[in-house]
Amino acid sequence: MILTVTLNAALDLTYRVPRLLPHTSHRVRHSAERPGGKGVNVARVLAALGHETVVTGFAGGATGDTLRRLLAESTGPLTDALVPITGATRRTVAVVDDATGDATQLNEAGPDVTPAEWAAFDDRYGQLLRDADAVALCGSLPPGVPVGAYAHLIRQARARHVPVLLDTSGEPLRRGIAARPDVVKPNAAELAALTGSTDPLPAALDARRRGAHAVAASLGPDGMLAITPDGTWRATPPAPLRGNPTGAGDSAVAGLLSALTEGLPWPDRLIRAVSLSAATVRAPGAGEFDAGAYEELRTAVRVEEL
Ligand SMILES: O=P(O)(O)OC[C@@]1(O)O[C@H](CO)[C@@H](O)[C@@H]1O
């Protein structure tokens, strides 16, 4: 099974408005509520692809209950192993401008996690790792969780020879990379914040030098760039797609991990990641993808060795 960790899970709210204009009030055309946080989205995509998936992290309060109820309605073989906490799971709001397709994201900080709750999670994680073929560590850290949490979880996975992918930002990313994850998946902004370079190729090389075995950077409409022990590749979707990009990076993680556990080589992993990611832009929200677009894109993504 594939284990996904979302320490700062979220109840994701999506509002669609005809046009988003700061300093004005808006009529919401459509609203939706989904179980979210990056690792939860990764898990929903993996399960929809038919992979046995286990979701862990924290959930608490009324928002946590709603998240778990919605998660139970997901398609595919998905198990909820979230650890209960006293604090309430946060909400995030994505406001989608229907005129442009752009999304504006507002993310709450998350609940306060106590040292006892963090210790309970750590125990649970150790047990879950025993049956894991791969693990994804995704998203921001809630208050109370140590900033070196991902570095610690990476070391545990590596000690058990479970391939581990890290998708986070800021200081947790900087410390996590130094713990030598098998794959790190930053986006262009996270890569630039980490390395100080806005040019993806030198930035990804720098990120790899910091300790990651492979760097697979998601570059929005430009696809992905992967620097790996087997080679360096760029994978590009056929044309920029219009739609809601929220969760596109999470679908890329699902693509990378599902293909890794199937033993596929890097070029095939990238084709899957880029096509799932683009197919998510065509779906209404994070954790979902347009199955028709995915099938079409799988044969249209171009991979070039650099
Ligand atoms: O605050 P984080 O953990 O960095 O990101 C959280 C988040 O914005 O990322 C997902 C999209 O990737 C959303 O489902 C989710 O709520």
The ligand as a MOL file (V3000), in Angstrom:
LIG
                    3D

  0  0  0     0  0            999 V3000
M  V30 BEGIN CTAB
M  V30 COUNTS 16 16 0 0 0
M  V30 BEGIN ATOM
M  V30 1 O -1.1600 24.8580 3.5240 0
M  V30 2 P -0.6130 23.7150 2.7030 0
M  V30 3 O -0.6070 22.4420 3.5030 0
M  V30 4 O 0.6940 24.0060 2.0730 0
M  V30 5 O -1.5880 23.5230 1.4780 0
M  V30 6 C -2.9230 23.1650 1.6680 0
M  V30 7 C -3.6810 23.1660 0.3870 0
M  V30 8 O -3.8420 24.4680 -0.1190 0
M  V30 9 O -3.0330 22.4290 -0.6260 0
M  V30 10 C -3.9720 21.6950 -1.3890 0
M  V30 11 C -3.7400 21.9400 -2.8330 0
M  V30 12 O -2.4580 21.4980 -3.1680 0
M  V30 13 C -5.3250 22.0540 -0.8440 0
M  V30 14 O -6.1930 20.9610 -0.8800 0
M  V30 15 C -4.9680 22.3870 0.5580 0
M  V30 16 O -5.8840 22.8560 1.3610 0
M  V30 END ATOM
M  V30 BEGIN BOND
M  V30 1 2 1 2
M  V30 2 1 2 3
M  V30 3 1 2 4
M  V30 4 1 2 5
M  V30 5 1 5 6
M  V30 6 1 6 7
M  V30 7 1 7 8
M  V30 8 1 7 9
M  V30 9 1 7 15
M  V30 10 1 9 10
M  V30 11 1 10 11
M  V30 12 1 10 13
M  V30 13 1 11 12
M  V30 14 1 13 14
M  V30 15 1 13 15
M  V30 16 1 15 16
M  V30 END BOND
M  V30 END CTAB
M  END
